[in-house]
Amino acid sequence: MIGYTTRRDTTELIKPQRPWKTLSQVELATAEWINWYCHRRLHSEIGHVPPVEYETNYYTELTEPQVTSTISDLHRTRGASVSCQAA
């Protein structure tokens, strides 16, 4: 991923805006581009949301408890019957 990002930011950012006067200008522009790429760019393959938002949603869904059965399902699978009649 780093190699791909390095080639991509060189093509999209560094070459079109040269000449750069200082290394600090290049570093700041690169940091701003990476911030845009990860936090604001809308990615069509993941529902037109930024990659960071998609990743956050993915891990949130993994950690939320999933209810897979109800009380009546448990009674059916265990063969129990529910009776409210007085003896």
C-alpha positions as CSV (number, residue, x, y, z in Angstrom):
1,M,0.0,0.0,0.0
2,I,2.8,2.4,0.8
3,G,4.4,2.0,-2.6
4,Y,1.1,2.5,-4.3
5,T,0.3,5.6,-2.3
6,T,3.8,7.0,-2.9
7,R,3.5,6.6,-6.6
8,R,0.0,8.0,-6.6
9,D,0.8,11.1,-4.5
10,T,3.9,11.8,-6.6
11,T,1.7,11.7,-9.7
12,E,-1.3,13.6,-8.4
13,L,0.4,16.1,-6.0
14,I,4.1,16.5,-6.3
15,K,4.7,16.7,-10.1
16,P,1.8,19.0,-11.0
17,Q,2.6,21.6,-8.4
18,R,6.4,21.9,-8.7
19,P,8.8,23.6,-8.2
20,W,8.6,23.3,-4.5
21,K,10.8,25.7,-2.6
22,T,11.4,23.7,0.6
23,L,11.1,20.2,1.9
24,S,8.6,21.5,4.5
25,Q,6.2,22.5,1.7
26,V,6.4,19.0,0.2
27,E,5.8,17.4,3.6
28,L,2.9,19.6,4.5
29,A,1.2,19.1,1.0
30,T,1.7,15.4,1.3
31,A,0.2,15.3,4.8
32,E,-2.8,17.3,3.6
33,W,-3.2,14.9,0.6
34,I,-3.1,11.8,2.8
35,N,-5.7,13.4,5.1
36,W,-8.0,14.1,2.1
37,Y,-7.4,10.6,0.7
38,C,-8.3,8.8,3.9
39,H,-10.9,11.1,5.5
40,R,-12.7,13.1,2.9
41,R,-12.4,11.2,-0.4
42,L,-15.7,9.5,-1.4
43,H,-14.9,5.9,-2.6
44,S,-17.4,4.5,-5.0
45,E,-16.7,0.8,-4.2
46,I,-17.7,1.2,-0.6
47,G,-20.9,3.2,-1.0
48,H,-19.5,6.7,-1.6
49,V,-18.2,7.2,1.9
50,P,-14.7,8.0,3.0
51,P,-12.5,5.0,3.8
52,V,-12.1,5.9,7.5
53,E,-15.9,6.1,7.9
54,Y,-16.3,2.7,6.2
55,E,-13.7,1.2,8.4
56,T,-15.2,2.6,11.6
57,N,-18.6,1.3,10.6
58,Y,-17.2,-2.1,9.8
59,Y,-15.5,-2.5,13.2
60,T,-18.6,-1.1,15.0
61,E,-20.7,-3.8,13.4
62,L,-18.2,-6.5,14.5
63,T,-18.3,-5.4,18.1
64,E,-22.0,-4.9,18.5
65,P,-23.7,-7.9,20.2
66,Q,-25.9,-9.8,17.8
67,V,-29.2,-11.2,19.0
68,T,-29.8,-14.4,17.1
69,S,-32.7,-16.0,19.0
70,T,-35.7,-15.1,21.1
71,I,-37.1,-16.7,24.2
72,S,-39.7,-18.6,22.3
73,D,-37.0,-19.9,20.0
74,L,-35.1,-21.2,23.0
75,H,-38.2,-23.0,24.3
76,R,-38.9,-24.6,21.0
77,T,-35.3,-25.9,20.6
78,R,-35.2,-27.3,24.1
79,G,-38.6,-28.9,24.0
80,A,-39.9,-26.9,26.9
81,S,-43.4,-25.8,27.2
82,V,-44.7,-22.7,28.9
83,S,-47.7,-23.1,31.0
84,C,-49.4,-20.4,33.1
85,Q,-52.1,-22.7,34.5
86,A,-52.3,-23.1,38.3
87,A,-52.0,-26.6,39.6
